[in-house]
Amino acid sequence: MISQPSEGNLQDLVKQNERVPASGLILVDPQGPSILLILQKQRWRREPSWNIPGGLRDRGETSWEAALREFSEEVGQSAQIERHLETIRKNRFDYHVAVGSCKAGKRSSEA
């Protein structure tokens, strides 16, 4: 038999599942209307899919720091940010939209 959750328990459940601390970086090319995506193979999908670079935040990391770190880890280059445009909160992610480019060398998290 399934019992109805109490109002307090239901609110706690919603808060716990409302947002998982994760971030992504949508890097907009300053020279034209394009963004950088990565092709990833996910365990639960048969075919690779195009995705925004991003992932879970490390403990103590801000959303912006996580976005830059994940970008560096997944792309293999640092993001040279010219300006941050906005942050879009959707489902479990904070997507940071910024104008910039990729640069080989130091990773974003080391800059």
C-alpha positions in Angstrom: 0.0 0.0 0.0 1.3 3.5 -1.0 0.7 6.2 1.5 0.3 9.9 0.6 3.3 12.0 1.6 2.7 14.6 4.2 2.9 18.2 3.0 6.3 18.7 4.8 7.8 15.6 3.3 6.6 16.5 -0.1 8.2 20.0 0.1 11.5 18.4 1.2 11.4 16.0 -1.7 10.8 18.8 -4.2 13.6 20.8 -2.7 16.0 17.8 -2.9 15.2 17.1 -6.6 14.6 20.6 -7.7 18.2 21.3 -8.9 21.3 19.2 -9.0 24.3 21.5 -8.9 25.6 21.4 -12.5 26.8 23.9 -15.0 27.5 24.3 -18.6 29.1 26.9 -20.9 27.5 28.0 -24.1 30.4 29.7 -25.9 29.3 32.1 -28.6 31.8 32.9 -31.4 32.4 36.7 -31.5 33.1 36.4 -35.3 29.7 34.9 -36.2 26.5 33.3 -35.1 27.8 29.9 -33.9 28.3 28.1 -30.6 30.7 25.3 -29.6 29.1 21.9 -29.0 30.9 18.6 -28.3 30.0 15.1 -29.6 29.6 12.7 -26.7 28.8 9.1 -26.3 26.4 8.6 -23.4 26.1 5.2 -21.7 22.3 5.2 -22.1 22.3 6.1 -25.8 23.3 4.0 -28.8 24.5 6.9 -30.9 26.7 9.9 -29.8 24.9 13.2 -29.4 25.8 16.9 -29.6 26.0 18.5 -26.2 26.8 21.7 -24.4 30.1 21.2 -22.4 29.2 20.9 -18.8 28.8 18.7 -15.8 28.4 18.4 -12.0 30.0 21.0 -9.7 32.7 20.1 -7.3 32.2 20.8 -3.6 32.8 24.5 -2.9 32.8 25.4 -6.6 30.6 28.2 -7.9 28.4 27.6 -10.9 30.7 29.8 -13.1 33.9 28.1 -11.9 32.3 24.7 -12.7 31.3 25.8 -16.2 34.8 26.9 -17.0 36.4 23.8 -15.6 34.0 21.4 -17.3 34.6 23.3 -20.6 38.3 22.8 -20.2 38.0 19.1 -19.3 35.6 18.3 -22.2 37.0 20.5 -24.9 40.7 20.3 -24.0 41.2 24.1 -24.3 40.5 27.1 -22.2 37.6 29.4 -22.8 38.7 33.0 -23.4 35.7 34.9 -22.3 35.1 38.4 -23.7 31.8 39.0 -21.9 29.2 37.0 -19.9 25.7 37.5 -21.4 23.4 35.6 -19.1 22.8 32.6 -17.0 19.9 30.3 -18.0 18.5 28.0 -15.3 16.9 24.9 -16.9 16.1 21.6 -15.2 19.2 20.6 -13.4 21.7 23.0 -15.0 22.9 26.5 -15.0 23.9 27.3 -18.5 26.2 30.3 -18.7 26.0 32.1 -22.1 29.2 34.0 -22.9 30.9 35.5 -25.9 34.5 34.2 -26.4 36.8 31.7 -28.1 38.9 28.7 -27.4 42.6 28.9 -26.7 45.1 26.1 -26.5 47.4 26.2 -23.4 46.2 26.8 -19.9 42.9 25.4 -19.0 40.2 27.8 -17.8 40.3 26.5 -14.3 44.0 27.3 -14.1 43.7 30.9 -15.5 
